Amino acid sequence: MVEIEEAIQLCNSKSNKEAIIACKFELLHKITEKQDIVNLNLMKTLDDDADERWYPIHMVDNANAIILGISQNKGRPKSILRGHYVEEKITSLDEKWSYVKKMYGD
């Protein structure tokens, strides 16, 4: 965690607000890429669509993709919307969430 805190402080030392924001989006992107690697490895390890954790793990995959898409576009709504990538991942996440609620909800 110290590395992340140091990286945030480095971003905070930038000369202006836009540079700070760009730096923090880049940091968020790098962190999410690492998170994505762990989750993809988890997906390979589980490798069983009958396991109740299958959909939640794939939901994490979608959530990571959403964060990657937003951070890659530095949070700029027009850029995010132009690509349709984030929208596709949100739709996929919502479908998985609906399935989990239907199958495992009370």
PALUM-275223 format. One line per 5 residues: number of its first residue (from 0); for each residue x negated, z negated, y of C-alpha. Coordinates in Angstrom, 1 decimal, padded with zeros to 4 digits. Layout:
// residues N
NUM = X,Z,Y | ...
END
This chain:
// residues 106
0 = 000.0,000.0,000.0 | -002.9,-000.6,002.3 | -003.7,003.1,002.2 | -000.2,004.0,003.4 | -000.4,001.4,006.1
5 = -003.7,002.8,007.2 | -002.4,006.3,007.2 | 000.6,005.2,009.3 | -001.8,003.6,011.8 | -003.8,006.8,011.9
10 = -000.7,008.7,012.7 | 000.2,006.1,015.4 | -003.1,006.7,017.0 | -002.3,010.4,017.8 | -002.1,011.4,021.4
15 = 001.6,012.1,021.8 | 005.0,011.5,020.1 | 005.2,015.0,018.6 | 001.8,014.7,017.0 | 002.7,011.2,015.6
20 = 006.0,012.5,014.2 | 004.3,015.6,012.6 | 001.6,013.3,011.1 | 004.2,011.0,009.6 | 006.2,013.9,008.1
25 = 003.0,015.1,006.5 | 002.4,011.7,005.1 | 005.9,011.4,003.8 | 005.5,014.8,002.2 | 002.2,013.8,000.5
30 = 003.8,010.5,-000.8 | 006.8,012.3,-002.1 | 004.6,014.9,-003.9 | 002.9,012.0,-005.8 | 006.3,010.4,-006.5
35 = 007.5,013.8,-007.8 | 004.5,014.0,-010.2 | 005.3,010.6,-011.7 | 009.0,011.5,-012.1 | 008.2,014.9,-013.7
40 = 006.0,013.0,-016.1 | 008.8,010.6,-016.8 | 011.2,013.5,-017.5 | 008.7,014.9,-020.0 | 008.4,011.5,-021.7
45 = 012.1,010.9,-022.0 | 012.9,014.5,-023.0 | 016.3,013.6,-024.5 | 019.5,014.7,-022.7 | 021.5,012.3,-024.9
50 = 019.7,009.3,-023.3 | 021.8,007.7,-020.5 | 018.8,007.8,-018.2 | 018.6,011.6,-018.3 | 020.9,012.2,-015.4
55 = 019.5,009.5,-013.1 | 015.9,010.7,-013.7 | 017.1,014.2,-012.7 | 018.8,012.7,-009.7 | 015.4,011.4,-008.6
60 = 014.0,014.9,-009.1 | 016.7,016.2,-006.7 | 016.1,013.3,-004.2 | 012.4,014.1,-004.2 | 013.2,017.8,-003.6
65 = 015.4,016.9,-000.7 | 012.7,014.7,000.9 | 010.1,017.4,000.3 | 012.4,020.1,001.9 | 013.1,018.0,004.9
70 = 009.5,016.8,005.4 | 008.1,020.3,005.0 | 010.3,021.4,007.8 | 009.3,018.4,009.9 | 013.0,017.2,010.1
75 = 014.0,020.3,012.1 | 017.7,020.9,011.2 | 017.7,024.7,011.9 | 014.6,025.2,009.7 | 016.1,023.0,007.0
80 = 019.4,025.0,007.1 | 017.7,028.4,007.1 | 016.1,027.8,003.7 | 019.2,026.6,001.8 | 016.8,024.7,-000.5
85 = 017.8,021.2,000.7 | 021.5,022.1,000.4 | 021.1,023.3,-003.2 | 019.4,020.1,-004.1 | 022.0,018.0,-002.3
90 = 024.7,019.8,-004.2 | 022.9,019.3,-007.5 | 022.4,015.6,-006.8 | 026.0,015.2,-005.9 | 027.1,016.9,-009.2
95 = 024.8,014.6,-011.2 | 026.1,011.6,-009.4 | 029.7,012.6,-010.1 | 028.9,013.0,-013.7 | 027.2,009.6,-013.9
100 = 030.2,007.9,-012.3 | 032.6,009.8,-014.6 | 030.7,008.9,-017.8 | 029.4,005.4,-017.0 | 031.6,004.1,-014.3
105 = 034.3,001.5,-014.8
END
